[in-house]
Amino acid sequence: MLAAATSAPLTEQELDQLQDALQAGHAAMKLEAMDGYFTALICGPEFVSPHEAVQQVLGSKFTFDSEEQAGQIIGLMMRHWNWIAAELQRTLIEPHVYLPVLLEDDTGVAYGNDWAHGFMRGVQAHPGSWNELVTSDKDGGCLVPMMMLVHEHDPDPGMRPPPIDADKRQEVIATMIAGATRCYRYYEPARRAGAVGHTPLRRHAPKVGRNEPCPCGSGRKYKHCCAQTLH
């Protein structure tokens, strides 16, 4: 029962709550970028502390309105992290593809640029750790669609891909989604080899006491960790 609770997907209402909170912090990542960032960190060859991931998403200047809000939002972020990890793990044992959070505009079009930016930021979070895949002639192509969307509106015209129309965009996004799963499978042996000794994420609790472990998974007391980002 505990495993199911920690990896349960966020509801539409909870995604909206998380998106509103992130948008209130001007230095924070957008919800879609956070999803891409988390995905890359989970796909990569090295263990990344969830505490580190949360802090990078929120930014150093992010503040919460209350301790209750901090516990709720960090808890939602950790649940989403766990859900991504569970969905990607499924791809190792069955024909399953993780479907990322891609937000649509008012016309119902999902562009995928923010997700790609978040994913590539995750790739670059630990310089050098992805070099093996990036330089692979056989498997490096799985990162091409992310790079296309990252550079679609690059200030340098030389970095931009050919124009992406509606049909091409759907193709690029579909290839990007499949590419994330390929990244996860590629680095599974490296993650498995380095997994010994890492502490699993804690279960989300809607309200956290100041002397309780922080829900971000850092191992420190809440009052000495994410509670410090309160007003």
Salt bridges, closest charged atoms under 4 A:
GLU14 OE1 - ARG79 NH2 2.86
ASP35 OD2 - HIS80 NE2 2.62
GLU52 OE2 - HIS126 NE2 3.51
ASP65 OD1 - HIS231 NE2 3.53
GLU67 OE2 - ARG210 NH1 2.72
GLU87 OE2 - ARG90 NH1 3.40
GLU87 OE1 - HIS96 NE2 2.83
GLU94 OE1 - ARG90 NH2 3.08
ASP114 OD2 - LYS30 NZ 3.65
GLU152 OE1 - HIS153 NE2 3.71
GLU152 OE2 - ARG169 NH2 2.49
ASP154 OD2 - HIS151 ND1 2.95
GLU171 OE2 - LYS168 NZ 3.60
GLU188 OE1 - ARG191 NH2 2.79
GLU188 OE2 - ARG192 NH1 3.28
